[in-house]
Amino acid sequence: MTAFTPPESPVSLLAHEVGAAHGSDHGNRRKLRARIQASTHGVVHGTGVVAKKRFKKGQFISLYHGPLIYRIRSRQSGQQQKFNVFKLEQGKKGPVPRFMEKDTFAAWSGIFLKYSGTPGIEIGRDAVGPIRYLNHSKNANVKIITPRVLSRFPVNQCDQILLRVTALKDIALGEELLFDYDPGLPESEIDFTLSTVEKPGQKSAIAIHNTVRKVYQKTIAG
């Protein structure tokens, strides 16, 4: 889900798309709505996303955009890695983690908070709008990529991290957009009934809170 691009490209070339995602640029938001729509008809499962226009291989389709979320590896459960997932809310002395029970519409950037140590706190987006309904397929026709120049990002600059949905092949009008949920696993080992998210126990929650506080203090000091 990640890709490196030259330093000038991640923010400057996509600034108008950020405005569209936040609703501050109505013209660009209309353009994004004209590209895709959510649908329950002719999709592989439940609600999916279909193209409202033709796309060429390599073409940008939409931002996978929404509130920032974060995760840290907690433990291994059989073949599956478990994570503690949280949002950051502003407290009196800096950001405070608020833990989530699921990350159904999350996509992860492969970028980690600066100063968050090892295993590190990964940064993602909890998507809003129709793009959140992308369905999985090993015969994917889109991918989610992260234009980035750093593997670690300061906590006060995370909103610059943009996840882009890009065409892997030519896509026809009305075709469903599909992405590979985990390219590293065969279809037989992907189990959507098992959540990778678990709420931390009290000791782990305190440790994560302290890590977030350390990250924030080192960021503002640096």
Beta strands, then each sheet from edge to edge (+ up, - down):
strand 1: 3-4
strand 2: 36-39
strand 3: 48-51
strand 4: 60-63
strand 5: 68-77
strand 6: 80-91
strand 7: 94-100
strand 8: 106-113
strand 9: 122-126
strand 10: 135-136
strand 11: 142-145
strand 12: 147-148
strand 13: 152-153
strand 14: 164-167
strand 15: 178-179
sheet 1: 1+ 12+
sheet 2: 2+ 3-
sheet 3: 4+ 14- 11+
sheet 4: 7+ 6- 5+ 9- 8+ 13+
sheet 5: 10+ 15+
end
